[in-house]
Amino acid sequence: MMDLKQHIRSIPDFPKEGILFYDISTLLAHAGAWRSCVDQLTAHVKPLQADILVGIESRGFLTAAPLALELGCGFAMIRKKGKLPGPTISHTYDLEYGSDTIEIQADAIEPGQRVVIMDDLLATGGTASAAVELIRNVGGVVAGASFIVELSFLPGRSRLETLDIAASTLVTYDE
């Protein structure tokens, strides 16, 4: 098993001063590291027996789509409001200052389907928690959530746990 942390670069002061951004583009650019990442995600997600994987815009698409192929299940997207064609179901959630809205296509998830939520990064858990609520609102059963990177000094994991969602991650940063 490859140490994926060696393939993730940190970029200080992005997108604004005081933020240390963990960039997975270097992981994606290294074929061996990306293969190892997909293999590790597969090991985490396969036991959840998902019918469909849902990727959160936009880097969640990069993990969920290839993993859905690997597992032989479906893939759907959660995007910001106004980005998906056709009828959609939306969910508005609170941010620290204001609110945001995410959507899924109305026919993307059938009631009772087992869903795993995927994104590249678990930080505050705001968008992931909103995705859980959205999927539940359309009748899906959230079997779990999986991320490449977790910022363990932020409340993302505990926020998902309050919704009874187990999260798995491959790489953890403590600061």
N, C-alpha and C positions, 0 to 999 in steps of 0.2 A: 504494500500500500504506500503510495507516494505521499510525502508531506506537502500538502497543497499550499500551506502558508508560504513556502519558498517561492511560489509563483504568483502571489498577490502583492502588488506594490501599494505603498501608502503615499498619498499625496497630501501634504499639509496645506491648510488654508483653502480647501476646495469643498464645496462651492462658495464658501465665504470664510473670512478670517476666523481662526480658532477651531475649525473643523478639520479632523484628520480623515480623509476619504480613503477607504479601502477599495482599490480598483481591481476588478477581476478580469479586465481586458487582457492582461498579461497571462493569466491562467488560460483564457480562451485561445490565445495565440500559440500556446505550447500544446501540440497534439497529444503528447504522452500525459501531460498533467490534466488536460481536458478529459481524456479517456478515463483516467483514474478518478476524476471528479464524478463523471457519469456512473462509473462502477460503484463508487462509494454511495452516491445518492440512491442508486438502485437497491443496494443492500439495506438502506434505511427505509425506503418507501415500499418495496415489494411486500413485506409482511402486513402492510396496511390494507392490502387487497382492494385497491382503488378501482373504480369503474372509469374514473376520469381524473385527470390532473388539471388543476387550474393555475395558470401563471399570472402573477400580478405584474402589470405594466412597469417597465418594459423588460428589465433584465430577468424577471421571472419567466418570461417567454423562453429565454435561452436555456433555462434548466428544465422546465416542464415539457417542452415540445420533444426534445430528444429522448427524455426519460419515458414519455408516453409511448414512443416507438419501441424502446427497449422493453417495456413492460406489456406491450400489446393492449394498451387502453386508450381512451380518448383524451383529447386536450381541448381546453377552452381558455379564453382570455378574460381577465378583469382589467378594464381600462378606465381612464378618467372620462368623465361625462362628455358625450358628443363625439367619441372616437370610434364607436362600433356601428356598423350598418344594421338596418332593420330594427325591429322592435327590441327594446332593452328594458331591463329592470334595474333601478338605481337604488343606491343607499348613500345617504348623507351622514357624515360623521364629523365630530368636533376635532379641531386641531388646537394647538396651544393658543393661537390667535386666529380665530375664524373657523371655517369649516371647509370640507371638500366632499366631492361626490364621486363614487365609482359606479361602474355599470358592468353588467354581463348581458349577453344576448338572451332574450326571453326563452329561447328553445335550447340553450346550451346544456342545461342540466335537467334531467328528468327527476321527478319526486322519488326519493328513496335511494338515489345513486350515491355510492360512496365516493367522496371527493377528498383529494389531498391538495392542499394549497402549497404553492412553491414560489419562492423569490430568492434573489441572490443574497439578501441581507436582512437579518432580524436586528432591529435597533430598538425603537420605542414600542413597536408592536401596533401602532395606530392603524396603519393600512391593513396589516394582516388581520387584526381584530375586526375591522370593517368588512374585510373579505369573508370572514367566518359568518358574520351577521347576514351579509348579502346571500351567501350560499344557503344558509338556513332559511332565509325568507323565500327562496325559490324552491324549497323542499329537499335540498341536498343534505346528506349526512356527512359532516366533516370528520374524516377518519384521522386526520393529523395534518401537520404542516412541516415542511422541510426547507432548509436554507443552506447555502454554502457557508456564509459567514454570520457569526453572532457577535454583537458587541455586548458582552455580559454585564458591563457596568451600566447599561440602560435597561429599562423595565420590560422589554419585549416579551421575554419568556414568561414572566409572572403575569403579564397582561393576558397572554393566551391561556395560561393555566386557569385564570378566573373564568374562562369560557369553557373549561374542561377540554382543552386542546393540547395534546402533547406535541412538542416541537423537537425536531432533530436538526443538528447542525454539524458541519464538517470541520470548521475552523473557528476558534474562539479568540477574541481579543479582549483582554481585561482592562485596557485603558485606551 
